[in-house]
Amino acid sequence: MQLSLIDEVPEFTKTYFVGVYAEALYDEKTDKMKLKTINGQQVPEDLKVAISSKFITKFPEGTIYKVDTKLVNKKGKRPYFIAKHAKSVQRAIEYFDYNLKVQYGFDYYQRK
């Protein structure tokens, strides 16, 4: 079960969100890994999660992480999250099998 501190989406009435799932994606413009929220949770899909790329480069693009976040909602700009406790961000155990497939390749993992 995901613990979240939100009431309803798209109304952002809270500041902190606990247990947000985000996927690591490679950004060609900056040549760094970035996090974006995934579909199927109580936050909008494709919201950026600000985190230093050094904390998420150990695993390949497509890896799902579970992060605690703070919402930043600046006037006139799209909302985004900032990862809290970034040094301790880990892969989401709920996506264990999926993360193994990403890490070892989908074809390789299916043959085993």
Residue frames relative to the residue before (quaternion, step in Angstrom):
aa qw qx qy qz dx dy dz
M 1.0000 0.0000 0.0000 0.0000 0.00 0.00 0.00
Q 0.3428 -0.7400 0.5451 0.1942 3.52 -0.93 0.89
L 0.2486 -0.7494 0.5980 0.1379 3.55 -0.87 1.00
S 0.0726 0.8044 -0.5836 0.0844 3.55 -0.64 1.05
L 0.3413 -0.7474 0.5394 0.1844 3.51 -1.15 0.64
I 0.4929 0.6396 -0.4515 0.3796 3.57 1.00 0.73
D 0.4405 -0.6775 0.5224 0.2720 3.52 -1.23 0.51
E 0.7724 -0.1786 0.1800 0.5824 3.54 0.58 -1.16
V 0.2946 -0.7048 0.6078 0.2167 3.53 -1.22 0.49
P 0.5964 -0.1188 -0.7925 -0.0461 1.73 -2.02 1.38
E 0.4414 0.6822 -0.4840 0.3248 3.62 1.14 0.20
F 0.1593 -0.7789 0.6015 0.0784 3.57 -0.58 1.12
T 0.0250 0.8263 -0.5596 0.0583 3.55 -0.12 1.28
K 0.7008 0.3993 -0.2554 0.5331 3.59 1.27 -0.23
T 0.4426 -0.7009 0.5009 0.2490 3.54 -1.25 0.38
Y 0.7809 0.2893 -0.1461 0.5340 3.59 0.98 -0.81
F 0.1093 -0.7752 0.6214 0.0294 3.54 -1.06 0.89
V 0.2005 -0.7987 0.5627 0.0726 3.56 -0.73 1.10
G 0.8486 0.1672 -0.1290 0.4851 3.57 -0.99 0.86
V 0.2658 0.7543 -0.5464 0.2486 3.58 0.87 0.96
Y 0.2968 -0.7507 0.5650 0.1707 3.58 -0.90 0.95
A 0.0278 0.7967 -0.6001 0.0658 3.54 -0.86 1.02
E 0.3339 -0.7454 0.5517 0.1687 3.54 -1.11 0.81
A 0.4169 -0.6883 0.5382 0.2505 3.55 -1.05 0.82
L 0.0034 -0.7916 0.6089 -0.0505 3.55 -0.80 1.08
Y 0.4065 -0.7021 0.5315 0.2434 3.55 -1.07 0.76
D 0.2004 -0.7716 0.5969 0.0905 3.56 -0.84 1.05
E 0.3476 -0.7756 0.4928 0.1863 3.57 -0.42 1.23
K 0.6046 0.5843 -0.3573 0.4066 3.60 1.06 -0.69
T 0.7892 0.2919 -0.1407 0.5218 3.56 0.90 -0.94
D 0.3410 -0.7615 0.4753 0.2793 3.59 1.33 -0.24
K 0.5987 0.5319 -0.3608 0.4780 3.58 1.07 0.82
M 0.5108 -0.5996 0.5128 0.3415 3.53 -1.32 0.32
K 0.1053 -0.7722 0.6259 0.0286 3.55 -1.11 0.84
L 0.3177 -0.7143 0.5808 0.2270 3.57 -1.28 0.27
K 0.0066 -0.7593 0.6507 0.0039 3.53 -1.17 0.80
T 0.5380 -0.6301 0.4499 0.3333 3.56 -1.03 0.77
I 0.3435 -0.7375 0.5479 0.1946 3.55 -1.18 0.64
N 0.6273 -0.5482 0.4167 0.3638 3.54 -1.33 0.34
G 0.7319 0.4625 -0.3095 0.3932 3.57 -1.26 0.40
Q 0.6736 0.4143 -0.3218 0.5207 3.58 1.12 0.52
Q 0.6485 -0.5726 0.3541 0.3552 3.56 -1.26 0.16
V 0.6135 0.4390 -0.3865 0.5305 3.55 1.11 0.72
P 0.6087 -0.5772 0.3844 0.3855 3.61 -1.07 0.56
E 0.5199 -0.6280 0.4920 0.3056 3.53 -1.20 0.66
D 0.8419 0.2393 -0.1868 0.4461 3.56 -1.25 0.60
L 0.3787 0.6631 -0.5482 0.3411 3.59 0.99 0.73
K 0.4510 -0.6864 0.4977 0.2789 3.57 -0.92 0.85
V 0.1726 -0.7386 0.6424 0.1100 3.53 -1.21 0.67
A 0.2902 -0.7733 0.5425 0.1532 3.57 -0.48 1.21
I 0.2278 0.7344 -0.6052 0.2061 3.54 -0.74 1.17
S 0.5355 -0.6058 0.4681 0.3566 3.57 -1.06 0.64
S 0.4982 -0.6934 0.4320 0.2905 3.58 -0.80 1.00
K 0.5636 0.6156 -0.3982 0.3807 3.62 1.11 -0.43
F 0.6582 0.5106 -0.3142 0.4554 3.60 1.17 -0.43
I 0.7748 0.3335 -0.1774 0.5069 3.60 1.18 -0.35
T 0.5329 0.6509 -0.4067 0.3564 3.63 1.19 0.19
K 0.4702 0.6844 -0.4436 0.3371 3.61 1.22 -0.06
F 0.7705 0.2594 -0.1315 0.5672 3.58 1.12 -0.67
P 0.6150 -0.6173 0.3536 0.3401 3.60 -1.13 0.62
E 0.6914 -0.4277 0.3871 0.4349 3.49 -1.41 0.14
G 0.7259 0.3998 -0.3152 0.4626 3.56 -1.01 0.86
T 0.5053 0.6457 -0.4225 0.3864 3.59 1.26 -0.25
I 0.3077 -0.7434 0.5692 0.1692 3.57 -1.03 0.87
Y 0.1179 -0.7832 0.6097 0.0307 3.56 -0.89 1.02
K 0.2665 -0.7179 0.6159 0.1852 3.53 -1.27 0.49
V 0.0189 0.8329 -0.5470 0.0816 3.56 -0.53 1.20
D 0.3470 -0.6581 0.6194 0.2505 3.49 -1.29 0.50
T 0.0838 -0.8477 0.5231 -0.0272 3.55 -0.75 1.05
K 0.2615 -0.6932 0.6417 0.1984 3.47 -1.42 0.24
L 0.3873 -0.7325 0.5188 0.2106 3.55 -0.90 0.97
V 0.1068 -0.7480 0.6522 0.0602 3.54 -1.02 0.89
N 0.0109 0.8093 -0.5823 0.0766 3.55 -0.57 1.19
K 0.0286 -0.8246 0.5638 -0.0361 3.55 0.18 1.33
K 0.5634 -0.6297 0.4239 0.3262 3.52 -0.99 0.87
G 0.8289 0.2105 -0.1787 0.4865 3.54 -0.89 1.00
K 0.7075 0.3811 -0.2561 0.5373 3.60 1.27 0.00
R 0.5888 -0.5679 0.4377 0.3731 3.54 -1.26 0.45
P 0.5020 -0.6517 0.4658 0.3261 3.63 -0.93 0.82
Y 0.0008 -0.7709 0.6368 0.0127 3.56 -1.25 0.50
F 0.4322 -0.6848 0.5273 0.2573 3.54 -1.34 0.27
I 0.2094 -0.6995 0.6605 0.1748 3.50 -1.36 0.40
A 0.4174 -0.7123 0.5072 0.2474 3.58 -0.81 1.01
K 0.2442 -0.7402 0.6116 0.1356 3.55 -0.96 0.94
H 0.8205 0.1371 -0.1367 0.5378 3.61 -1.06 0.73
A 0.0544 0.8654 -0.4952 0.0544 3.57 1.00 0.90
K 0.6134 0.5758 -0.3552 0.4074 3.60 1.03 -0.68
S 0.7511 0.3765 -0.2062 0.5016 3.59 1.12 -0.58
V 0.3385 0.7402 -0.5138 0.2712 3.62 1.19 0.38
Q 0.0420 -0.8063 0.5897 -0.0181 3.56 -0.88 1.02
R 0.6279 -0.5021 0.4170 0.4240 3.53 -1.29 0.27
A 0.5239 -0.6473 0.4592 0.3093 3.55 -1.10 0.74
I 0.4105 -0.7207 0.5063 0.2359 3.58 -0.66 1.11
E 0.5871 0.5862 -0.3586 0.4279 3.58 1.17 -0.57
Y 0.7333 0.3400 -0.1972 0.5548 3.58 1.23 -0.47
F 0.1443 0.8484 -0.4984 0.1053 3.59 1.17 0.63
D 0.7024 0.4573 -0.2742 0.4716 3.61 0.73 -1.05
Y 0.6492 0.5176 -0.3170 0.4584 3.56 0.94 -0.87
N 0.6662 0.5048 -0.3021 0.4582 3.58 0.92 -0.89
L 0.6206 0.5197 -0.3474 0.4733 3.62 1.07 -0.65
K 0.6382 0.5186 -0.3265 0.4661 3.57 1.00 -0.79
V 0.6396 0.5092 -0.3246 0.4756 3.58 0.98 -0.79
Q 0.6877 0.5070 -0.2849 0.4345 3.56 0.88 -0.97
Y 0.8013 0.3004 -0.1407 0.4980 3.60 0.87 -0.93
G 0.5658 -0.5806 0.3947 0.4325 3.58 1.24 -0.14
F 0.5182 -0.6793 0.4267 0.2965 3.56 -0.84 0.95
D 0.6602 0.5032 -0.3157 0.4596 3.62 0.97 -0.78
Y 0.6577 0.5160 -0.3029 0.4576 3.57 0.92 -0.92
Y 0.6810 0.5076 -0.2898 0.4411 3.57 0.88 -0.97
Q 0.6586 0.5161 -0.3089 0.4522 3.63 1.02 -0.75
R 0.6375 0.5440 -0.3327 0.4324 3.63 1.07 -0.62
K 0.6338 0.5641 -0.3387 0.4066 3.60 1.06 -0.62
